[in-house]
């Protein structure tokens, strides 16, 4: 992790627009930052909801955080993924204030708000970089679509009635053919999201790897896979299978046709997360999932 020394003093503030608590928390954050002389930008649709004088409205498009040192996100992981879209390609780091259920990507809770913003004001934070995915859809021998993902790219059946036939490939070599509901290609960050609920392993964020997790596959060999970060994961829809759909982070979607090929590989652009609390990932897992650790004695001299 590297210490942050940005030149600009602009922050993009993103909030969950339909939650009163989120709006109140964002309002307090905006006033504290503006009071410290920091420009606060907000997506145009959220300006009237905040009702804070002095905020600067911007178009809610990819790259909206250009020139900002931070994107401060008030909400759950879904809102933070929206913030990641606005930060894409700008180098701005994200800091989440959790108002969701799990909030794995968030750094702070609402009760810590004032102290957290104080530390942002004096640049007392570090930046952690997380692996993301580039996703390409090939159709009829040419590139049909290009997208990206923080958590996962999933190829799924379009209708509930029938499974789809998929051939999965790792590093240019076919691995297996599955009749299934779909396949999830995930990052370590996404290992606690859709991949986790599909039976995939939890991967510590420091681990550089890619995951492939089948969804309800009818096959003898249908286990979650963990491969090298340099690997290319490919999923091909069989020529006569029902249509499918591609989802990236559950936010960006595209229909898939029989014969389409979806490739996922490590992106050159990382997700940058601002960190204030430097606690082990194990502690985060225990806290977020409420895991039972009563009776643990630990080793002498260890925290």
N, C-alpha and C positions, 0 to 999 in steps of 0.2 A: 504494500500500500504506500501511496506517496502523499506527501503533504501538499495541500492545495494553496496556490498563490495566484488567484485570478486577477486580471487587471480590471475587468468591469465589475460594477456593483449593481447588477440587475438580476432579479429573480423572477422566474415564471411561477405563478401560484395556480395550482389546479385543484379543484375540489369536486366532491360528489354533489351535484346540483340539487338532488331531491332529498337530502338529509339535512334537517335543521341543525343537528349537532355539527355536521361538517361545515355548514355555512358559518356558524358561530365561531368555530375554531379557526377557519380561514380568515374571518374578519379580524380576529385578535392577532393572528400572524401578520396580516397585511399592515395593520396599524403599527405593530412593533417594528417591522422592517422599515416602513416609511419614516417612522420617527427616528430611525438611525441613519437616515439619508440614503437608503437603498431603494432604487426604482423597483416597483412591483408591477409586473405585467400579468394580465389575466386573460383567458379566452373571452372573446366578445360576449358570448351568451351568459357568462358568469358575472359580468360587471354589475348588472342591475341587482343580481341576487346578493352580492356582497354589500353593495351600498357604501363603499369606502371611498372618500374623496382622495384623489391623487393617483389611483391605480391607472395603468395604461392598458387599454384593450388591444388585443392582437387576434388575428385570424387563427382559428384552431385547426391548423394544418401541420403536416410533418415539417419539422424545422422551425416551428414557432419559437423555440427557445434559443435561436441564434443570437449570440451576444450575451447570453445569460450565464452566470457561473453555476446556478442551481435551478432545478425544477423542484419546488416544494409541493408535495402531493398530500392532500387531506382526504382520506377515505381508506378503502381496502385495497387489496392487491389488484382488483379490476381497474380501479381508478389509477393506480400506479402504472399499470400497463398502458393506459391511455396517456399518461404523462410521458412514458417511454416513446410513444409515437411522436409526440410533440418535440421530444429531445433528439430524435433520431437524426444523425448526421451533423449535430452541432457541438458535440463534446461536453455538453452540460451534464452534470451529475444530478441524480435524483435523490431526494430525501423524503421518505414517507412518514406521515403521522397517521397511525393506524386507527381507523374507526370501523374496520371490518371484523370478520369472525376470526380468521387466522392471522392475516397480515404478515406472512413470512418475509416479504420484501421490505416491510416498513421498519424504520429505525426508532421511532418514538411513539409513546402513548400520549393521549391528550393531557393527562395530569402532569406530564413533563414539559408541556409546551413552552412556557416562558423561558425556562432554563435552556431548552434546546435552541430556541431562536436567539437567545443571548450568545450562545456559542457559534451560531452561524454568523452573527454580526461581526464577531472578532476572528472569523475564519478558523475556529478551533475544531476542525474536522479533517478526516482523511478520506481518500477515495479508493474504493474497492472495485476492481474490474471483473465482470462476469462474462463468460462465453455466451454468444448468441448464434443464431442460425441464419444462413442464407438459404432460401427455398426457391427452386425453379421447377416449373411444370413444362414438360416437353410434349408436343403433340404433332403427329405427322412429320417427325424429323426436325422440327423447328421449335424455338422457344415460344411458348404460349403465354407464360406468366412468370413474373419474378416477385418474390415477397421475402419476408424475414420473420423471425420469432425470437422472443426472449425465453419463453417457457418451452413451447413445443409446436411442431407442425403435425397435424393428424390427418390421415387419409381415412375416411369413413364412408359407410354405405349411405346413399341418399334417402332411401326409403326403409321403413321398419320391416317390411314383409320378407325381404330376402337378404342373405349375406352376399358379400362380394368376394370374388376370387382375386387374390393378390400374389404376385411373385416379389419376394424381398431379396435385396442384393446388398452386399457390403464390399466396398472397394472394387467394384467392377466384376464381382463373381456372384453368381446366384446362390442363395442360401436355402430357400424353401418356398413352397407354394402353400398359401393358407386360404382356406375358406373361413371368413371371419367377419366381424363387425367393422374392423379397420385396424390401423397400425398407428402408434404414436412414436414420433421421433423427437426426443427431448434433450434438453441441456441439463447439467447438474442443478441449475436454478429451478428448472421445471420438474425435477425429480420429486418435489413435494407437492406438485399440482396434479394435472390430469394423469400423468404417468404413475403417480403414487396410487391414485384411486383405481387404476387399472392393474395393480399388482406389481408395479415396477419397484426397484430398489431405491432407497434414499441415498443420494450421492452428496458427500460433503462439497460445498461450493469451491473449496481449494483444489479439488480434483478436476483435472482437465480430461474430459471424456464426452462421448455422445451416447445416448440411450435409444434403443428400439424396443418398444413394448407392444405385443399383439393384443387386440381387443377381442376376447371371446373366440379364439381361433380353434377350429376343429382340426387338430393335427397332432401327431405324436410328438414332434419337436416344435413347441410353441412357447418358448421361455423368453423372459426379458433378456436383452443383450446389452452389454456395456463394451464399447469399442473405443479405439484411439481417437483423440480430438482431430487428427488429420484424416480420419476416414470419411468416405462419402456413403451415405445411406440412401438407397433408392427403393422406391415402391412402384411396381408396375401393375396397372389394372389389366386383367386378362382380356383378350379380344372380345369374348362373348359374355362378360360379366355385366351385371346391372350397373348403372351410373353411380358415381361416387361424389364426394365433396371433400375439398381441402379446407381445413381450418388452421389459421395461424394465431396462436394465443387465444383462441375462442373469439377473436374480434374481426379478423379479415378472412373472407371466405371466397371460394371459387368452385364452380361445378366442374367435375371431372367426368370424362367420357371413357368408355372401354378403349384400351390401348394407350391411355395417357401414362406418362412416367413422371414421378415426383422425386426430385433429388434434394437432399438436405445435407449441408456441410457447414463447417465452422465459418462464421462471418469474420471479415477483417475488422468489423466494428464491434466493440464491446459495450455491454451495459455498464454504466458507471454509477455506483451507488455511494452516496455520502454516508460516512460512518462516524458516529459520535461515541457510541458504546462499543467497546472491543471485548465482547463476551464470546466464549466458544460457541460454535454452532450446536454442539450437544445441548447446551443450556437453552438455546432457542427452541430446539425440538421438544425438550421436556416442557417448556412453558407453553408453547403453542398447542401441543397435543394433550397437555395435562397428564403426562406419563408418570406412573407411580415409581418414585425413587425412595420412598420411606424405608429406613433401615440401612441405607448406604452409609458406610463408615469412611471410605476413601483411604488414601495412603498418607502417612504422616508427612507434613511439610507441603502437601499439595493443597491448592485453594479449593 
